[in-house]
Each structure stands twice: as C-alpha cells, then as structure tokens.
Amino acid sequence: MQKFQQVKDLVASIEADVVKFYNQNNGAAGTRVRKSMQDLKVLAGEIRKEITEKKNSK
C-alpha cells in the first residue's frame, strides 16, 4: 500500500510540470516529466512484483 501512495504522490508532484510543458512549451519541464515517468514505471514494476509474490504465496 505504501508504494501505491508513492505513485499517487509522484503523479501529483509532476502535474505542474505537465502543465508547463503542454501549455507553455517549457522544454525543461518536459525533461522533468520524462524523468518522473521513468521513476513511475520503475515503481509500478515494483508494485507488480509485490502483488505477484503475495498472490503466489497463498
């Protein structure tokens, strides 16, 4: 559950940069969004692994 909260927090934290990139054409904000999306991908992979392990241990 803690990692899921981290996902929610990460998505909320990049919202301002997403707006800056798409509405104001701020390239640096786009770079930050790309990095955060990679972090999100890694975190999602960790959650998937935990869920699989928990499911298979039953």
Backbone as a chain_set.jsonl record, in Angstrom:
{"seq": "MQKFQQVKDLVASIEADVVKFYNQNNGAAGTRVRKSMQDLKVLAGEIRKEITEKKNSK", "coords": {"N": [[0.812, -1.195, 0.0], [2.002, 1.181, 0.657], [3.721, 1.799, -1.461], [1.899, 2.286, -3.465], [0.797, 4.647, -2.579], [3.032, 6.232, -2.937], [3.106, 6.299, -5.712], [0.793, 7.785, -6.253], [1.512, 10.213, -5.023], [3.741, 10.916, -6.57], [2.611, 11.29, -9.12], [0.948, 13.45, -8.553], [2.9, 15.334, -7.938], [4.13, 15.915, -10.35], [2.343, 17.257, -11.855], [2.314, 20.077, -12.193], [4.573, 20.489, -13.81], [3.778, 19.11, -16.095], [1.707, 20.731, -17.001], [3.175, 23.074, -17.51], [4.808, 22.164, -19.592], [3.006, 21.371, -21.677], [1.252, 23.572, -21.967], [2.815, 25.876, -21.919], [4.971, 25.358, -23.436], [7.455, 24.634, -22.26], [10.518, 23.36, -22.324], [12.346, 22.319, -20.417], [10.655, 21.542, -18.381], [9.396, 19.442, -19.629], [11.486, 17.603, -19.744], [11.787, 17.049, -17.025], [9.322, 15.83, -16.574], [9.556, 13.55, -18.163], [11.621, 12.183, -16.786], [10.354, 11.754, -14.325], [8.282, 10.118, -15.176], [9.705, 7.847, -15.875], [10.6, 7.09, -13.337], [8.121, 6.502, -12.274], [7.42, 4.304, -13.818], [9.304, 2.408, -12.934], [8.551, 2.198, -10.243], [5.951, 1.214, -10.546], [6.546, -1.281, -11.616], [7.775, -2.47, -9.412], [5.589, -2.631, -7.687], [3.954, -4.383, -9.111], [5.54, -6.688, -8.946], [5.513, -7.183, -6.165], [2.788, -7.706, -5.783], [2.44, -10.016, -7.329], [4.122, -11.794, -5.937], [2.81, -11.887, -3.453], [0.33, -12.902, -4.206], [1.029, -15.426, -5.192], [1.962, -16.654, -2.926], [-0.105, -17.596, -1.487]], "CA": [[0.0, 0.0, 0.0], [2.866, 2.359, 0.745], [4.233, 2.124, -2.797], [0.794, 2.873, -4.225], [0.729, 6.048, -2.141], [4.153, 6.907, -3.593], [2.679, 6.534, -7.092], [-0.149, 8.913, -6.226], [2.271, 11.423, -4.701], [4.589, 11.243, -7.72], [1.753, 11.833, -10.172], [0.532, 14.79, -8.119], [4.037, 16.251, -7.934], [4.562, 16.304, -11.699], [1.247, 17.928, -12.554], [2.703, 21.442, -12.572], [5.492, 20.402, -14.948], [2.996, 18.708, -17.275], [1.016, 21.943, -17.461], [4.192, 23.964, -18.082], [5.275, 21.631, -20.862], [1.977, 21.372, -22.716], [0.607, 24.878, -22.164], [3.772, 26.972, -22.058], [6.08, 24.862, -24.253], [8.675, 24.683, -21.462], [11.27, 22.137, -22.594], [12.925, 21.782, -19.185], [9.569, 20.863, -17.674], [9.214, 18.175, -20.328], [12.559, 16.719, -19.301], [11.442, 16.603, -15.668], [8.191, 14.909, -16.692], [10.085, 12.275, -18.673], [12.332, 11.526, -15.685], [9.354, 11.304, -13.352], [7.559, 8.991, -15.77], [10.58, 6.682, -15.743], [10.506, 6.702, -11.931], [6.797, 5.912, -12.123], [7.487, 2.983, -14.439], [10.056, 1.541, -12.023], [7.714, 1.988, -9.074], [4.858, 0.333, -10.962], [7.128, -2.614, -11.734], [7.965, -2.989, -8.056], [4.26, -2.969, -7.17], [3.547, -5.614, -9.813], [6.312, -7.796, -8.386], [4.997, -7.444, -4.824], [1.467, -8.306, -5.91], [2.635, -11.385, -7.81], [4.674, -12.583, -4.844], [1.761, -12.071, -2.442], [-0.691, -13.768, -4.789], [1.566, -16.783, -5.334], [2.294, -17.224, -1.62], [-1.35, -18.078, -0.86]], "C": [[0.857, 1.262, 0.0], [3.374, 2.771, -0.637], [3.137, 2.738, -3.666], [0.63, 4.342, -3.85], [1.861, 6.849, -2.786], [3.81, 7.22, -5.045], [1.763, 7.749, -7.144], [0.572, 10.231, -5.963], [3.129, 11.875, -5.882], [3.761, 11.865, -8.839], [1.317, 13.255, -9.805], [1.682, 15.791, -8.217], [4.454, 16.695, -9.335], [3.489, 17.081, -12.463], [1.63, 19.332, -13.029], [3.635, 21.433, -13.786], [4.776, 19.977, -16.224], [2.288, 19.929, -17.865], [2.014, 22.891, -18.129], [4.64, 23.479, -19.456], [4.224, 21.784, -21.953], [1.383, 22.753, -22.984], [1.592, 26.006, -22.447], [4.995, 26.575, -22.88], [7.43, 24.969, -23.551], [9.409, 23.349, -21.609], [11.865, 21.509, -21.355], [11.866, 21.038, -18.377], [9.297, 19.508, -18.32], [10.265, 17.147, -19.927], [12.269, 16.174, -17.906], [10.287, 15.612, -15.694], [8.675, 13.553, -17.184], [10.82, 11.499, -17.581], [11.346, 10.965, -14.669], [8.559, 10.123, -13.885], [8.404, 7.719, -15.717], [10.551, 6.178, -14.304], [9.177, 6.003, -11.654], [6.771, 4.49, -12.694], [8.198, 1.985, -13.527], [9.206, 1.2, -10.802], [6.552, 1.049, -9.392], [5.355, -1.101, -11.104], [7.339, -3.265, -10.378], [6.632, -3.414, -7.45], [3.771, -4.261, -7.81], [4.251, -6.827, -9.222], [5.785, -8.181, -7.008], [3.649, -8.164, -4.891], [1.579, -9.761, -6.365], [3.154, -12.286, -6.697], [3.608, -12.888, -3.783], [0.694, -13.044, -2.955], [-0.219, -15.21, -4.839], [1.893, -17.44, -3.987], [1.059, -17.793, -0.913], [-1.538, -19.548, -1.105]], "O": [[0.485, 2.28, -0.583], [3.446, 3.962, -0.943], [3.408, 3.603, -4.5], [0.355, 5.18, -4.709], [1.674, 8.013, -3.142], [4.176, 8.278, -5.557], [1.939, 8.635, -7.981], [0.282, 11.243, -6.6], [3.231, 13.069, -6.162], [4.171, 12.86, -9.436], [1.319, 14.15, -10.651], [1.466, 16.959, -8.541], [5.072, 17.75, -9.486], [3.717, 17.509, -13.594], [1.299, 19.721, -14.149], [3.504, 22.267, -14.682], [5.126, 20.431, -17.313], [2.277, 20.126, -19.08], [1.731, 23.446, -19.191], [4.829, 24.278, -20.374], [4.527, 22.276, -23.04], [1.045, 23.065, -24.126], [1.256, 26.974, -23.129], [5.941, 27.352, -23.011], [8.428, 25.345, -24.165], [8.967, 22.331, -21.077], [11.89, 20.284, -21.241], [12.159, 20.015, -17.758], [8.998, 18.536, -17.626], [9.964, 15.961, -19.789], [12.477, 14.992, -17.634], [10.273, 14.656, -14.919], [8.248, 12.518, -16.672], [10.656, 10.284, -17.469], [11.493, 9.832, -14.211], [8.202, 9.222, -13.126], [7.865, 6.628, -15.532], [10.484, 4.971, -14.073], [9.119, 5.035, -10.896], [6.167, 3.589, -12.112], [7.746, 0.851, -13.368], [9.153, 0.045, -10.379], [6.214, 0.184, -8.584], [4.643, -2.038, -10.742], [7.111, -4.463, -10.212], [6.554, -4.441, -6.776], [3.235, -5.133, -7.126], [3.632, -7.872, -9.019], [5.626, -9.365, -6.711], [3.404, -9.113, -4.146], [0.887, -10.634, -5.84], [2.682, -13.411, -6.533], [3.521, -14.009, -3.282], [0.219, -13.903, -2.212], [-0.994, -16.124, -4.557], [2.079, -18.655, -3.922], [1.179, -18.405, 0.148], [-2.526, -20.128, -0.656]]}, "num_chains": 1, "name": "protein.A"}
